[in-house]
């Protein structure tokens, strides 16, 4: 552990105590969770990023839309410039720009125009708005595990299979957001990505009796950032690229590119939720121009932010693209779908 992290351990203990006390206040109903009139499916995690939460939220939205449900996605809208309740999409039209929506809500609203997307620090208020004004039939609560003011019918927790969750220190020394015992609140645990060891589910069973599902992000296709063209995985196989990203788990992007058969010449990383500037883009382009025959590839999440900058198509010859991924349920697909369907049976 780094010296800085060791120095922060006393603050981590204090933080953990505060989180523990807050959760006990909810358990003893000193703080109250409020219910809305439609089912709520929460997707959250025990760590600050890096679990593939957004692709899994998209998986749920895709599944629910296929079942002809009117869906709302409720999120805080991390690092957005707006405050309060903001309707990103009313299920028909995009109503705000990316900076007012936040990266992930804007991405979801673009990808699923039929879904209502609302951001608000007060999730309960946003949930009520989605039901009363937009008539939604189900709410997907994005990053909801720590936000207990809204009662949920299915509490899903994402875990990065490449990490030993119990060995991660609490914030701010590490990335864990809750004491391990809080996993006991989960109704379903989703292990994402490759596992660092085979006994990850057994480790989790020390803290929760929730069933476990395994998932992995799979590359689907490459989309041009500057044009409306797309390239299949087969068309890109064997090509070389310079890749860059600003996400919580950069290695997941590297693995996705490698599984798509793309050769990575350079791999540049920024901090999660990095706000790209013209200077950043200029630095990226200078690196890219050292080998203009390659592709310049980023993630879908990063592409949403880069569109707000002035991009010169001539400088990258139409080879600036992003990799679109989808979450695949590797183990427990029937269990996951049954858990979702049971929510609606109980509601009826």
N, C-alpha and C positions, 0 to 999 in steps of 0.2 A: 504494500500500500504506500502511496506517495506521502511525503512529509506533510503536505498541505492537508490531505485527507485525514491523516492521523490527528492533526491539530484541531480538526473540525468534529472529531468524534464526540466531545462533550455536548456540542450543539445538536448532534444527531440524537443523542440520548434524550435531550430536552424535547426535541421535535417529536420523537417517538412517544414520549409520555403525553404530550399534548394530543397527538392523534389518538392514542389509546383512550384518554379521558373523553374526548369528543365522541368516539364510537360507543363508549359505555353510556353516555348521556342519551344517545339514540336508542340503545338497547333497553334502557330503563324508562324510555318515553319522556324524559325530561326535555329532549328535543323531539320534534314530531316529523315523521315522513307523511306527506300528503298524497292521496291517490287521485288520479284523473279517471275519466269514464271510459278510457280505452286501454288495451294492454300496452305495457312499457317493457321493452327489451333493452337492457343496459349492457354496453360493451366498455370495459375498462381494463386497467392493468395495475400491477403492483409496483411498477417501475416508471420512471420518467422517460417514456419513449422507447423505441426499438423493438416493439413486439409485433408489428404488422397490424396494428389496430384498424387503421383506415381501410386497407384492403378487405379486412374481415367485415367491417361495417358495410362496405360496398357489396360484399357477398350476401349479407342479410337483406339489404335493400333490394337487390336483384331477385332474391328468393321470394320476398314478400310481394313485390310488384308482379311476379309471375303468377302469384296466387290471387291476383286482382284486388289487392289491398291498397287503400289510399294511405301512403306512408309519409310520416314526418321524421326528419332527422334533426335532433336538438343537440346543440353544441355550445360551448362557451365561446368558441371562435378565438383560439389562442393567437395572441399578437396582432389582432385586428386593431385598426385605428379608431373604430367607432366604439360607443359604449351603450349599455342598455339593450333593449330588445330590438333586433334588426331582422327583418324577413329577407333572407337571401334569395329565395325562390318561393313563389306561391303555388308551385306545381304546374305552372304554365309559362311563366316568364321569369327571367333573372331580373332582380330589382336593384341590386347594388353591385359595386365593383369588388375586386379581390381584396383591396386594403380594408374595406369596411366589413367584409365577410370573414376574413381569415382564410388561410391556405386550404385546409382540408374541407371546410364547408363549401367553399367556392368550387373546389374540384368535384365534390359530390353533386352539387347542384348542376354543374355543367354536364356531368356524366349521366345523371338521372333527372331529366327535365320534368318528369311526372311527379317527382317527390317534392314535398314541402320541406324547405330547409330554413331553420330559424336559429340565430345565435343570441345568447343572453347569458350573463353571469348568473342570473336567477333561473335555473332550469325549470322550476315549477311554473313560473310565470309563462315561460315559452311554451311549455307543454299545454297549459290551459288555452293559450292563444291558438295553438295548432288545432285543438279540438273544437273550440267555440267558434272560431272565425273560418277555419278551413275544412272542418268536418273530416279530419283524418281518422283512420280506423286503427292505426297502430303507430307507436312512437319508438324509434331507435334512439336511445340516449347515448351519444358519443362521449367517451371518457367519463363515464358516470359512476364508477365504483366508489370514489371518494365523496360523491355529492348525494347525500342520503336524504335531502329534503323532499325528493320526488320518489314515491314508492314505485318499485319495479316488480314485474311479474316473472322476469327471468334475468338473473344477474350473471353475466358472462365475464370471466376474467382471462385476459391474455397473458401468457408467460413465454418468454424467449427461451427456447430449448437449448440454446448455446450457452446460457448463463446458469450458474448455480445460485438460484434466487436467495436461498437461506444464507449464503456467504456474502451477499451484497450489504454494505452498510446502509443505514437510513440516510435520507437527506439531512444536511448538505454534504456530508462526507462521501456518501455514495448516491446511488440512483433509486434505492428502494423508498417507496412512499408510505408504506404501512408495515406494522409488525407482522410477522409471518402468520400469527394466529388469526389475523383478520381474513385470511383465505377461507376460513370457516363460513363466511357469509356468502360465498360464491355458490351458485346453483350449477354452474358448468365451468370447467377450466379448459382453455384451448392452448395447447403447446404449439408454438409456431416455429418454423424453420428447423434446421438440423439440430439434433440433440448432442450435447457435449458428452453425455454418458447415457447408457441404456436404462438406468434406474431413476430417471427424472420423475416419472409418474409415482414411483414408490416414495421418493422424497416428499412429493406434494401431499401424499396420503397421510403424512404425519400431521398435517394441518387442516385437511378438508376431506370430507366424504363425497364431494361432488364428482360426478363422472368426468372423464378426461377425453378430449377429442384432439387429434393431431392435424395440423394444417401447414401448408407451405405456399408461398407466393410463386406463381408460375408465369414466365414471360408469355405474352400473347402476340404482340406485334410491335413494330416500330412506327411511330407517327412523326411526320415532319413538323417541326416547330413553326416554320415560316410559311408552309404551304398546306394544302389539304390532302397531300399524298400520304400513302402508307407503304410500308415494306413488310413483307411476311418474314417470319423467322428463317424460312428456307432461303429467301433472297439475301438475307443478311449473313447467313452462315459462312464462316471463313473470312469475313471482312475484318479490317482492323479499325480501332476507334480510340479516341481520347474520351474518357468518361469523367464526369464530375457530378457531385451531389452535395446537398446540405440536409441530410436526414439523420434520424436517431441511430440507425444501424447501417452504416455505409457498406459493411461486408455483405449484407443481404442483396444490395444492388450489384456488387461485384459478382456474387454467385449467380444472380439472375442472368447477367450478361454472359458469363461463362457457360451456363446451361443452354443459352441460345446459340452457342457456337461462335461467339464474337471474340476476337483477339483484342486484349486491352493493352495498348502501348503506354498510356499514361492514365493515372487514376488520381484525381484531385478531390479532396474533401473539404467541406466547410462545416461549421457547427449546425446542429439541428435547427430548423426554422430560420436559417440565415436569410437576411434581407439583402438580396443582390443589388449592387450599385453599378453604375456605368463603369466605374474603375475596375470592379470585379470582372465584368464582362470583357473589358479591354485586355485584362491580364489573361483570361481564358483564351481569347482569340489569338493573342500573341503566341501562346503555347501551341495552339491548334495549327497556326499557320506554318509552324516548323515542319509539318507533314500534312499538307492539304489533301492528300489522297485518302486519308482516313475519314471516318465519320466522327462527328462530335455528338456525344450521347449523354443525356441526363435523365432524371426520373420525372415521372408525371407530376409529382408534387413540386419539384423545382421548376418545371416548365410553366406552371400556372403563374409563378412569380416573375419569370423571365419575360413573359409576354408584355409586361408593363414597361419594359425598357426598349430603347430604340435599337432594333436588331437590323444589321446590314446583311441581307441575303446574299449579296455578291461576295462577301468575305468568306463564306463557307460553302458556296456553290450548291446550295440546296441540300447539304449533308448534315444539317443541324436537326437532330431528332430526339425524341424521348421514347423510353421503353414503357409500354403499357403492360401492367401485370394484373392478374386476378388471383384471388385466394382459392386454393384447391383443398378440399377436405381429404386428407390422406387416410385417416382412420377415424371411424365414428360418424360417418356422414348420416346414416340412418338415425343414430342417436340424436344428433344435432337437430335434424328436421323434426323428429318426434317431439323434442323438447319445445321447439317453436310452435308446432301444431297444438300441443297440449295447452299452451297459453291461451289459444283461442277457444278451445273446448271449455276451459275453466271460466273464461269470460262470458260464455253463452249459457 
